[in-house]
Amino acid sequence: METVERLIRSTQQLLWERGYVGTSPKAIQAAADAGQGSMYHHFTGKAELAKVAIERSATELTAAAEEQLSGPGTAIERITRYLERDREVQKGCRIGRLTADPDVMADPALRAPVDATFRRIRERLAEILAEGKEAGEFPATLDPVATAATVAAVLQGGYVLARAAGDDAPFDQAVQGIIHLLRGAAR
């Protein structure tokens, strides 16, 4: 793997584990097995490297979501696939954890891919819910946009509850709860 790729991958991992403040250039270089000169040859500094790493994580998360949300099945089946996919729950969401980092949220360049990722996932969920509503799977009163926001919020909240408990059970309960509510709303 080339140095630039190791730097990006290492930064992705460190941001997930430690956040922006806890991710020093020295830690990135050590994790990537790259010298200071290599890092600054490819990136102007930590902020630029973090932006690239966040964008990469955002792209990967969006692609993983789309993998479950696309394909055959009813709206509920597709959303269930997305909600039940294998996750490292105790580590939290790679993108969601960044929202708790004040330095990421204070920097528009770092915050933008985080916001765009969640916006895209909510939009995609809303599209699928609207398709389900159009197909008669859901009642005419269902608001796809509000329901999509609820699904996203339950998923992110499930991570928080599980991490606080040190146990995946609250996450699993939240996921099964929203699936049960969606099935209950279906006709």
N, C-alpha and C positions, 0 to 999 in steps of 0.2 A: 504494500500500500504506500502510495506517495506521501511525502511529508504533509502537503496541504490537506489531504484527506484525513490523515491521522490527527492533525490539529483540529479540524472541524468535528470529527467523531469524538475526540477527547473532550472538546468544549461542550458538545451536546450532553455527554454523560455527566460532566461536572456541573453544568447548569441544572440538570435534573436532580442531582444529588445534593448540591450545595447552594444553588442559586447564584445570582450574578456577583453579589458581594463576596461570597465565599469562594469564588473561582478566580484565583490569581493567575497572572501570566506565568509565574513560576510553576504553579500546579498544572496548568495546561501543557507547558513544555515538558514537564516530567511525565505526565500521562501519555503524551504523544511521542515521547522519546525524540524530542526535537530541541535544538538549541535556540537561544534567544534570537540569533541572527536569522535562522530559518523562519521563525514566527513573524519577525518584522520585515522579512523579505516578501512574504505573502500577504500580510495584513498590516495596516497602519497602527493597530493596537488592539487591546482587549475588546473595546466596543465594536469595532468592525468585525472581528472574529466572532463575537457573541451574536451579532446581527445575522451573520451567515449561518451560524449554528442554529439559531432560533428559526430562521427561515427553512432550514433543512428539516428540523424537527416538525415544523408546521406542515411542510409538504408530505412528510412521511405519515403524520397523523391523519391528514386529510385523505391520503391514498388508502390507508387502512380502513378508514370509515367508509369510503366509497366502495371498497371491496365487499363489505357486508351489505351496504345499502343498495347496491346495484344487483342486477340479476333477477331471476324469477321469484315469484311469490307475491303474496298480498302485502299491503303496507305494513300490517302488524308483523308478518313473518320477516320482512326485510329489516324493520326496526328492531325486532327481537334478536336477529343475527348480530346486528351492530351492538346492541346492549350486552349480549351474552358472550361476545368474543373474548378470547383469552387476554388478560391484562395482568400487569405486575401491580396489583392494587396497593400494596404497602408502600411502593415507591411513589404513588400518586401519578397524576397525569403529567406527562412531560411538558405540556403547554400550560395546563391549568396551574401547576405549581408556580409558574413565573408570575402569575397575577398577585401573589403574595410578596413579591420582591419589589420593594419601593423604588429601587434604582431602575428596574426594567419598566415599571409603570410611569416613572418620571421622564423617561427618555422616549420621545415619540418614535424614533427609528427602531427601538427595541420593542416597544409596545405594539406597533402597527401589525407585525405578523401574528402576534398573539390574538389581537382583536379580529383580524381578518380570518384566522382559522376558526374561531368560535362563530363568527358571523356566517362563514361558509357552511359549517356543519348545521347550524340552525336553519339556514336557507334550504339545505338539502333535505333535512328532516321535514320541513314545512312543505316542500315539493311532494314528498312521498305521502305525507298526510293528506294533502290536497288531492293527490291521485286516488287515495283510498276513499276520500269523501265523494269524489266524482264517480267512483265505481260503486258507490252505495255501501261501502264497507263501514263508513262512519255516518252519523246523522248530519243533517244539513246545518245544525247548530254548532258543530265542531269548528273551532278557530284554529286552522293549521299553524299559524305563526305563533300564537300563544302556547299551543300544545307543544310545538317544537322547542320553544324556550324552556318549557317545563321539563321535557325529556332531557335536554342538555343540563339544566340546573340539577336535576335529580342525579344524573351521572356524576357531575363534578362534586356535588354534596356527598355522594356515596363514598368517593375517595377520601374526603375530609373525615367523615365519620369512621371509616375503616382505619385510617392512619391514627386518629385519636385513640381508638380502642386497641390498636395493635393487633387487629384481627380483621380478616376479609368479610366476616359475617354481616356487618352493617352495610357494606357495599352490595353484597349479594341480595340482602333484604330490600334495599332501595331499588335495585334493578328489577327484582321480581315484583315489587309493589307497583312500579310504573307500567310494567308489562301487563299486570293484572288490571290496572285501571284502563289501559288502552283496549284490552280485550273486552272489558265491561262496557266501554263506550261503543264498541263495534255492534253492528246490527246482527 
